[in-house]
Amino acid sequence: MIGHITVSGTPANPELNKTHLICAWIVILMMPSIQSEKAEFFRSLHEGRSKILVLPNAWDVASARLFENMGFSAIATSSAGMLVSLGYPDGEDIGRESFLSAVKRISSVLSVPLSVDSVSGFGSTPEEIAITIRGLIESGAVGLNIEDFDHKTKKLFPVEKQLEKLKAIKNVGKSMKTPIVINARTDALRYAKGGDAEKFDEAVRRANSYLDAGADCVYPMGLTEKAAISKFVKSVDNFPVNVMIRNGLPTIKELQELGVARVSFGPSASYATMGLLQRISREVLEKGTFSLLVDDAITFEELNSLASKRK
């Protein structure tokens, strides 16, 4: 809260107090503009076919800051990585407030744009989705993933229901003057009815519907083969397409040649980190050595620096 400033228990200089108040209000008034600029910059990263957007997915403050330090132009969160780190399975068991609190802690240390995996939006109605989106924007996010898959029923949401969510997201962005960048994910390749061809067609149908509703990028979960990626990109008229790094995916150079606009880590960095901890544990317990634990490790000073914004 902005209020009367005191120093060592005594009232501060009135003129100094006035200056602090003016500066604080200037910062508050500038925040929507700064966030809007970040959102527009993040959107622009999807538009340049000359350079694919590589988006790392962090799961906590330290991993997000490390990715920024390494030079990534934007950071995303991984729902699985972040939620498991907080003691919840992937999905929406965590509850909206705890989820938003974790997002805010991550965004507070970043200078680059942050996109958030919002699972299915933490709500079943447009009104509930709007509450989540307002919270995300207030937490510092300028982009989001939104799924068309219900983690509880293991079924796809009806397209009409997903279009209502997208409309609600767009409306909140307009009302808050932050053009939040929407990455509309479809799980049709895994959960639609029929064989592979029918699943692919349903993924394309959903993707085009989401783009028509204002999504900035579409994310066909499970797309890995070159021919299928190329066909999908052409089927959505070369609008931005996101694919996730996983076994069997073409190289980043090849993805760019196929017309992919964005490639994300997904939970892969979390998997890799947990895999390293497994190997460290195995070496210490079985061999009595600890080279994996100390070789190529960062220092205490480097670790401590990840708790705050870069200077």
Buried (B, 14 or more C-beta within 10 A) or exposed (E): EEEEBEEEEEEBEEEEBEEBBEEEEEEEEEEEEEBBEBBBBBBEBBEEEEEBBBBBBBBBBBBBBBBBEEEBBBBBBBBBBBBBBBEBEBBBBBEBEBBBBBBBBBBBBBEBBBBBBBBBBBBEEBEBBBBBBBBBBBBBBBBBBBBBBBBEEEEBBEBEBBBBBBBBBBBBBEEBEBBBBBBBBBBBBBBBEEEEEEBBBBBBBBBBBBBEBBBBBBBBBBBBEBEBBBBBBEBBEEBBBBBBBBEEBBEEEEBBBBBBBBBBBBBBBBBEEEEEEEEBEEBBEEEEEEEBBEEEEEEEEEEEBBEEEEE
